[in-house]
Amino acid sequence: MDTQSLQAFLAVAETESFSIAAQRLHLTQPAVSKRIAQLESSLDCQLFDRLPRKIVLTPAGEALMPRARHIISELLEVKTELASLSGDISGTLRIGTSHHIGLHHLPHLLRQFHTAYPQVKLAMQFLGSEAACEALAQGDLDLAFATLPLEEDPKLDMQPVWRDPLSFVCAHTHPLAARKKLTLEALTLFEAILPESNTVTFQIIENAFKKESLSLQSALPTRYRETISMMSSYMETIKMMASVGLGWAVLPEHMANDRELIKLKVGPKNLFRELGVLQRKGKTLGAAGKAFLTLVQAEQP
């Protein structure tokens, strides 16, 4: 068994396609098929069922999956540690980031880092904050930039970098825009455009309502509650829907300062979320990762 065959196995398992896996690995499809065949031969079992429209793992493949991830992750850690000992700032730095942080906070840091260390390959993945934390915990990333969880995670080290104030907003044409005095209870009578319910941002908004014994569910459009519920994991999408008058929303303050929106004087005065960088506990961070963290730490007030 060799690591190249294991990498091919993981790529096929994750994409459910030999052709897409080949693109990810920068190989030909026959080369990927050959590596899988060699791995199946060495293990004396079939790892995939080749169905007409996709590839699925067999029970043996399912059993191999976590072990293959662990082997590849351990090998990468060894390479990273050895590179750190030599002081060499090169190789690949795997960064996961939420779309919001990637678009609004990271560009200048990425530019600085690439200028200073052009020999480092930045492997960027845009994920939801929760997915980025999970990928980091699984060893698939070196660093993650995300909305920090409200509770400590035993697998992750969290470091706040940016405080992101939140504002209630609506379009100028929305009925709420004309109201002089507003309460959170009044907002529940109107449709809301909210982050996905499994996100930290939703929890923060929901907690503000819970403190006044109110439920956000009443702010979801009745016709959508069982099927579509007006939610999005992208702040840019929420902003667009609010700006055309589909409902009220809660946005980062810098996005709320838009001529198409009006800020609503309602809710807690200090409503905010913490954005930051996360590392997996016990994982050796290479020289490239440490260099990137140095740039990030300069952002802190």
C-alpha positions as CSV (number, residue, x, y, z in Angstrom):
1,M,0.0,0.0,0.0
2,D,1.3,3.5,-0.9
3,T,0.1,7.0,0.0
4,Q,-0.6,7.9,-3.6
5,S,-3.1,5.1,-3.8
6,L,-4.7,6.2,-0.6
7,Q,-4.9,9.8,-1.8
8,A,-6.6,8.5,-5.0
9,F,-9.0,6.5,-2.9
10,L,-9.9,9.5,-0.8
11,A,-10.4,11.7,-3.8
12,V,-12.7,9.2,-5.5
13,A,-14.6,8.6,-2.2
14,E,-15.2,12.3,-1.6
15,T,-16.2,13.2,-5.2
16,E,-18.0,9.9,-6.1
17,S,-16.3,10.2,-9.5
18,F,-13.1,8.9,-11.1
19,S,-13.0,11.8,-13.6
20,I,-13.5,14.6,-10.9
21,A,-11.0,12.9,-8.7
22,A,-8.5,12.9,-11.5
23,Q,-9.0,16.6,-12.0
24,R,-8.5,17.2,-8.3
25,L,-5.2,15.2,-8.3
26,H,-4.0,16.6,-11.7
27,L,-3.9,13.0,-13.1
28,T,-5.5,11.2,-16.0
29,Q,-8.6,9.1,-15.2
30,P,-6.8,5.9,-16.2
31,A,-4.0,6.7,-13.7
32,V,-6.5,7.1,-10.9
33,S,-8.2,3.9,-11.9
34,K,-4.9,2.1,-11.8
35,R,-4.1,3.4,-8.3
36,I,-7.5,2.2,-7.0
37,A,-7.0,-1.2,-8.7
38,Q,-3.6,-1.5,-7.1
39,L,-5.0,-0.6,-3.7
40,E,-7.9,-3.1,-4.0
41,S,-5.4,-5.8,-5.1
42,S,-3.1,-5.1,-2.1
43,L,-6.0,-5.2,0.3
44,D,-7.7,-8.1,-1.5
45,C,-11.1,-6.5,-1.4
46,Q,-13.3,-4.3,-3.5
47,L,-13.5,-0.7,-2.2
48,F,-16.1,0.8,-4.6
49,D,-19.3,-0.3,-6.4
50,R,-19.3,1.2,-9.9
51,L,-22.9,2.3,-10.4
52,P,-24.2,3.7,-13.7
53,R,-24.1,7.4,-12.6
54,K,-21.8,7.4,-9.5
55,I,-19.3,5.5,-7.5
56,V,-20.2,4.4,-3.9
57,L,-18.1,2.9,-1.2
58,T,-18.5,-0.7,-0.3
59,P,-18.5,-1.7,3.4
60,A,-14.8,-2.3,3.1
61,G,-14.3,1.1,1.6
62,E,-16.3,2.7,4.4
63,A,-14.1,0.9,6.9
64,L,-10.9,2.2,5.2
65,M,-12.1,5.8,4.9
66,P,-11.2,7.1,8.4
67,R,-8.0,5.1,8.5
68,A,-6.9,6.5,5.1
69,R,-7.6,10.0,6.3
70,H,-5.6,9.4,9.5
71,I,-2.6,8.0,7.6
72,I,-2.5,11.0,5.1
73,S,-3.0,13.5,7.9
74,E,-0.1,12.0,9.9
75,L,2.2,11.9,6.9
76,L,1.4,15.6,6.3
77,E,2.2,16.5,9.9
78,V,5.5,14.7,9.7
79,K,6.4,16.7,6.5
80,T,5.3,19.9,8.2
81,E,7.3,19.3,11.3
82,L,10.5,18.4,9.3
83,A,10.0,21.6,7.2
84,S,9.7,23.6,10.4
85,L,12.9,22.2,11.8
86,S,14.7,23.3,8.6
87,G,13.2,26.8,8.8
88,D,11.9,26.4,5.2
89,I,8.8,28.4,4.5
90,S,7.4,26.6,1.5
91,G,5.0,23.8,0.7
92,T,1.2,24.0,0.9
93,L,-0.9,25.9,3.4
94,R,-4.5,24.6,3.6
95,I,-6.9,27.4,4.7
96,G,-10.6,27.1,5.1
97,T,-12.7,30.3,5.4
98,S,-16.3,31.4,5.4
99,H,-17.3,33.4,2.4
100,H,-17.9,36.5,4.5
101,I,-14.4,36.5,6.0
102,G,-12.8,35.5,2.8
103,L,-14.4,38.4,0.9
104,H,-14.2,41.1,3.5
105,H,-11.2,40.4,5.9
106,L,-8.7,38.1,4.3
107,P,-7.8,39.6,0.8
108,H,-5.1,42.0,2.0
109,L,-3.6,39.4,4.3
110,L,-3.5,36.8,1.4
111,R,-1.9,39.5,-0.8
112,Q,0.7,40.3,1.8
113,F,1.5,36.6,2.4
114,H,1.7,35.7,-1.2
115,T,4.1,38.7,-1.8
116,A,6.3,37.7,1.1
117,Y,6.3,33.9,0.5
118,P,5.5,33.3,-3.2
119,Q,6.9,29.7,-2.9
120,V,4.0,28.7,-0.6
121,K,1.0,27.3,-2.3
122,L,-2.2,28.5,-0.7
123,A,-4.9,25.9,-1.0
124,M,-8.1,27.8,-0.2
125,Q,-11.5,26.3,0.6
126,F,-14.6,28.5,1.0
127,L,-16.9,26.8,3.5
128,G,-19.6,27.8,6.0
129,S,-18.1,28.5,9.4
130,E,-19.4,25.3,10.9
131,A,-18.1,23.2,7.9
132,A,-14.7,24.9,8.2
133,C,-14.5,24.0,11.9
134,E,-15.4,20.4,11.2
135,A,-12.8,20.2,8.4
136,L,-10.2,21.6,10.7
137,A,-11.1,19.1,13.4
138,Q,-10.9,16.2,10.9
139,G,-7.3,17.3,9.9
140,D,-8.3,18.5,6.4
141,L,-7.1,22.1,7.0
142,D,-4.2,23.8,8.7
143,L,-6.1,27.0,9.6
144,A,-9.7,28.0,9.6
145,F,-11.2,31.5,9.6
146,A,-14.8,31.4,10.8
147,T,-17.4,32.9,13.1
148,L,-16.2,31.6,16.5
149,P,-18.5,29.1,18.2
150,L,-20.2,30.4,21.4
151,E,-18.8,27.5,23.4
152,E,-15.3,26.0,23.5
153,D,-14.5,23.0,21.3
154,P,-12.2,20.5,22.9
155,K,-10.6,19.8,19.6
156,L,-9.9,23.4,18.5
157,D,-7.9,26.4,19.7
158,M,-9.9,29.6,18.9
159,Q,-8.4,33.1,18.6
160,P,-10.6,36.2,18.1
161,V,-9.3,38.6,15.5
162,W,-12.3,40.7,14.4
163,R,-15.3,41.9,16.3
164,D,-18.2,42.1,13.9
165,P,-21.0,44.4,15.1
166,L,-24.5,43.4,13.8
167,S,-27.4,45.7,12.9
168,F,-31.0,45.1,12.2
169,V,-31.9,46.4,8.7
170,C,-34.7,46.6,6.1
171,A,-35.3,48.3,2.8
172,H,-36.5,51.9,2.7
173,T,-39.8,50.6,1.2
174,H,-40.5,48.1,4.0
175,P,-43.3,49.0,6.5
176,L,-40.8,48.9,9.4
177,A,-38.7,51.7,7.9
178,A,-41.4,54.3,8.7
179,R,-41.7,53.3,12.3
180,K,-40.2,55.7,14.9
181,K,-40.2,53.2,17.8
182,L,-39.6,49.6,17.4
183,T,-39.3,46.5,19.6
184,L,-38.2,43.0,18.8
185,E,-41.7,41.8,19.4
186,A,-42.9,44.1,16.6
187,L,-40.3,42.5,14.3
188,T,-41.8,39.1,14.8
189,L,-44.9,40.2,13.0
190,F,-43.0,40.7,9.8
191,E,-41.1,38.2,7.6
192,A,-37.4,37.8,8.3
193,I,-34.4,36.8,6.2
194,L,-32.1,34.9,8.5
195,P,-28.9,32.9,8.5
196,E,-29.2,29.1,8.5
197,S,-30.5,27.8,11.9
198,N,-27.4,25.7,12.5
199,T,-25.0,28.8,12.3
200,V,-23.5,30.7,15.2
201,T,-24.9,33.9,13.7
202,F,-28.5,32.6,13.9
203,Q,-27.8,31.5,17.6
204,I,-26.7,35.1,18.4
205,I,-29.8,36.6,16.9
206,E,-32.1,34.0,18.4
207,N,-30.6,34.6,21.9
208,A,-31.4,38.3,21.6
209,F,-35.1,37.3,21.1
210,K,-35.1,34.6,23.7
211,K,-34.0,37.2,26.3
212,E,-37.3,38.9,25.7
213,S,-39.2,35.5,25.7
214,L,-39.8,35.8,21.9
215,S,-39.5,33.2,19.2
216,L,-37.9,33.8,15.8
217,Q,-40.1,31.1,14.3
218,S,-42.9,33.6,14.1
219,A,-40.8,35.9,12.0
220,L,-40.4,33.2,9.3
221,P,-42.9,33.5,6.4
222,T,-45.9,31.2,7.2
223,R,-46.0,29.8,3.7
224,Y,-42.3,28.9,4.0
225,R,-42.0,27.4,7.5
226,E,-42.5,23.8,6.4
227,T,-40.6,24.0,3.1
228,I,-38.3,26.8,2.1
229,S,-37.9,29.0,5.2
230,M,-36.2,32.3,4.1
231,M,-32.7,31.5,5.2
232,S,-29.3,31.7,3.6
233,S,-25.7,30.9,4.7
234,Y,-24.4,33.9,2.7
235,M,-24.6,37.4,4.1
236,E,-24.4,38.9,0.6
237,T,-27.5,36.9,-0.3
238,I,-29.3,38.1,2.8
239,K,-28.4,41.7,2.1
240,M,-29.8,41.4,-1.5
241,M,-33.1,39.9,-0.3
242,A,-33.5,42.6,2.4
243,S,-32.6,45.4,0.0
244,V,-35.5,44.5,-2.3
245,G,-38.0,44.5,0.5
246,L,-38.5,40.8,1.1
247,G,-38.1,41.1,4.9
248,W,-36.0,42.5,7.7
249,A,-32.5,41.1,8.4
250,V,-29.5,41.3,10.6
251,L,-26.2,42.1,8.9
252,P,-22.7,43.0,9.8
253,E,-22.6,46.8,10.4
254,H,-20.2,47.5,7.5
255,M,-22.7,45.8,5.1
256,A,-25.7,47.6,6.8
257,N,-24.2,51.0,5.8
258,D,-25.7,50.8,2.3
259,R,-28.0,53.4,0.7
260,E,-30.5,50.7,-0.2
261,L,-31.0,49.7,3.4
262,I,-32.0,51.5,6.6
263,K,-30.8,50.6,10.0
264,L,-33.5,49.8,12.5
265,K,-33.1,51.2,16.1
266,V,-34.0,48.0,17.8
267,G,-32.4,45.1,19.7
268,P,-29.4,45.0,21.9
269,K,-26.9,47.9,21.5
270,N,-23.9,45.6,21.6
271,L,-25.0,42.8,19.3
272,F,-21.9,41.3,17.7
273,R,-20.2,38.1,16.7
274,E,-16.5,37.2,17.0
275,L,-14.6,36.3,13.9
276,G,-11.3,34.6,14.2
277,V,-8.7,32.0,13.4
278,L,-8.8,28.4,14.6
279,Q,-6.3,25.6,14.8
280,R,-6.6,22.0,15.7
281,K,-5.3,21.2,19.2
282,G,-2.2,19.1,19.3
283,K,-1.4,19.6,15.6
284,T,2.0,20.9,14.6
285,L,1.7,24.1,12.5
286,G,4.4,24.5,9.9
287,A,6.6,27.5,9.2
288,A,4.1,28.7,6.5
289,G,1.2,28.5,8.9
290,K,3.1,30.3,11.6
291,A,4.1,33.1,9.2
292,F,0.5,33.5,8.2
293,L,-0.6,33.7,11.8
294,T,2.0,36.4,12.4
295,L,0.2,38.6,9.8
296,V,-3.2,37.8,11.3
297,Q,-2.1,38.7,14.8
298,A,-1.0,42.1,13.6
299,E,-4.7,42.7,12.8
300,Q,-5.7,42.4,16.5
301,P,-6.4,45.6,18.3
